[in-house]
Amino acid sequence: MPDRFCGHCGQENVETEESFGHLVTHFFQDITHYDSKFLTTLKFLFFYPGLLTREYIAGKRMSYVNPIRLYVFTSFVFFLIMGISAPQHDPYDRRQQSYFPRVMDSLATESHLLRDSLQRGLIAPEDTLASRNRADIFHIMGGGNTHANAAQRYDSVQQSLPPSQREPWWERKITMRTLEMQDKYGSNAGYALQDKLLHHYPKLMFLLLPFFALLLQWFFRKKRWLYVKHAIFSIHMHTFIFMIGILGILVDVTFHFNDVYSWLAIPVYLYFVFALRNAYGVTMGAAFWKSLGVLAAYLFGTLLVVMAFLLVIFAVL
């Protein structure tokens, strides 16, 4: 090959049998080159909200890390740090403290009050059967029953009631599933549900990211941008949130300051407003009002998606 670089693939024409020193030199050159693009990308992402999106859309892409690559790398680091710093719980270790101690205490207290009222005759005769079975239900759910067939006992209680006094079918389904989880995981059912949700959280974000871009396309439809341009802004915004989240986790772990996440929500929102203004070229007032609309719709959509995930996890756990 007569030239320094291949005219087909761009590979440099180098000696294949390199010395160790030459290999080390290439290694540091590659690292320095990547770090240079990475640091430049971070500078624009943190200190110039929305400008990185405008640069990418304008075709100035060689000086910055690819948005998708940056998002994948940042989200990987975020979930890795979150997984390492989160308290580790074995759902099958029933010796651990209950995840819902107040709920269990409340159910046990309500069961005791119902049984006491039955013994004193404070409940009308026509309500005695229903109240007794209700007390049995609270007794089972509140941890008073330690047998592994709490779900079957609850079903028996419901079947013994007249149809008019049984709980609604959807409530019976939820209670049955809760008791089945209690039979399987003991008092750590909440931990099992939390672990499953955290495990699927990256998949959840991959659903919310394009939804966020869709909201931007609707609120800024007068710009007549292609969807992919809104997606680039969405990727940069979520990348910034993940980086702020990494900072929050490190502060929380180091100084045990749990309120840091609430305080970080303020600069994240202000960043979002300025990013909208700079990326879409709108006034500050328009960016503020549209940010409220996008945020409200995004939170509502997030709530629906999280509830759907919880229902799926709750059904298959």
Helices and strands as residue ranges (DSSP letters): H 20-47, H 51-57, H 67-85, H 101-120, G 125-127, H 128-141, H 150-160, G 163-165, H 169-185, G 186-188, H 189-219, G 221-223, H 227-255, H 260-280, H 284-316
